[in-house]
Amino acid sequence: MKWIKYGVLFSIALIIESNLSWFYAIGNHTPDLIIILLIYIAIKEGKIKGTSTGFTMGLIEDLIVSVSFLGLSSLTKCITGFIMGYFTESRRSRLFPGIMFPTSIGIIINEFVRTMFRIAGTSEGILSAMLTKALPSSIYTFVISLIIFSIFKPKEDLI
């Protein structure tokens, strides 16, 4: 039952990202709603399920939203889901506000790995790309996750 809820939430996040991102974009930066859901799932379910869920969500996102870098979202979300699965043991990291620390780490990992692959083969410097692309997107996604988690406070039995 909970995986059906995860699927519905993923579908909603995917529809919002693929159809409404122009509405809430700040410059070229939009929050990654899917990574927020993935981080929650990985913390709640563990490394293995976080990794497989991250890969699946990333692949679907790649096929629907960002076909120019096919496989990039799969890779970054798979890595993020695996690392966030390590926070499963900490009961405190599952509740609000304790979930915000691992969420910030997961968002930064996802954005920085994505940016590293996107600038590969270009003349753009790593520091410049991190400061102009990864960091603003990470901050925006974190602010949105803060809003989401403060409205829908995670509990042990939330989903």
N, C-alpha and C positions, 0 to 999 in steps of 0.2 A: 504493500500500500504506500509506504513512504517513497519508493522509487517512482511510483506514478506521480506523486506530488512533486518530486524532484524534476520529473520530465515536464510537467505542466509549468513549473517555475522557469525551467530552462527555455521552454517554448515561448513564454511571455518575454523573457529577457532577450531572446533571439529576435523576436518580432520587433521589440522596441529598438534594439541596436540596428537592425537592418532597414527599418522603415522610418524611424523617428529621430535618428541621430543628428540630423540637421537642426532639429528643434532645440536641443540642449547642448549643442557644441559650443565651446568657447574657443574661438580661433579654429585651429585644426585639431583640437583636443576634445575627445569624448570619453566619458567613463566606460570602463569595461564591466558591464553588469554581469556577464557570464562568469568572470573571475571571482566576483563577490560570492556568487552562488557556489562555485567550485570550492572556494576556500571553506565555506561553511560545511559543505558535504565532506570534504577531506578531513576536517577537524572532527566531525561527528562520526565518520565511518572508518577512518584509518588510511594507511599508506596505499594498500593494494587497491581498494575501491576508489581512493582519491586519484591514483594514477590512471586507472582504467576509465574513470569518469572524465578526468581531464582530457585524456586522449580522444574519447568519444565526442565530448562537447567541442573540443578544438577542431576535430575533423568536420563535424557538421557546420561549425561556424566558418571554417575555411571554404567549404563547398557552397554555402549560401551567401556569406557576407564578403569575404576577402579572398577571391579566387586568384589574385595576382601572386600571392605567396603561399601556394598550396602546401600545407603541412606545417607551416610556421606556428599557427595557433595550436595545432595538435601537440607539437613539441613543447612549446612554452607552458601550455596548460597541463601537460603530462608531468613535466618537471615540477611545476608549482603544486599540483595535487599530491605528488609524492612527498615533497618537503613539508607541506602543510599537514600531512598525515602523521608526522611526528608529534604534533601538538595534541593528538588524541588522548594520550595518557593524562594530560593535565586537565582536570575537571574545570579548573578556573578559566582556562582558555576557551571553554565552550559557552561561557555565560557573558552577558554584557556587564561591564565594559572590558572584561578580560579578553574577549575575542578580538578586540581592536589591535592589540599588539601583533598576534600572528597574522591578522588581516593585512596590516601595513607591510609586514615582511613579504607575504605572498604577492601583494600587488607590486611591490618593488622588484621582486625576482621576475615576475612575469613581464613587466615593462622593460626591464634592463636586458633580459635575454632576447626579447623581441627586437629591441632597438639594435642590439649587437648584430643580429642577423640581417636586419634591414639596411644597415650601413655597410655591410661587407661588400667590397668591390667598388665602393664609392670613395670620393676624395674627402668626405666629411670626417672630421676628427671624432674620436670616441668621446672625449670630454664635452665637446660642443653638442654632440647628439644626445648625450645623457642629460645635459642641462636644458636643452631646448625641446626635446621630444619626450624622453622617458620620465623625467622628474615632473613636469607639469601634468602629464597624463596620470602619473601615479598619485599626485596630490588630489587631482580632480576625482579619481576613482575612490580614493580614501575618504574624501568628504562625502561622497554619495553613499559609501558603505556605512559611514558614521550615521547618516540620516536614516538609512534602511534599518540598521541594527538598533537604533534608538527607538524607532517606531515599532518594529517587530522584534522585541527583545528576545534573543535566543535563550531557550531554557533547555534542560536536559531532554525533555519530551516534546520539543517544538514541532518537529517533523518526524 
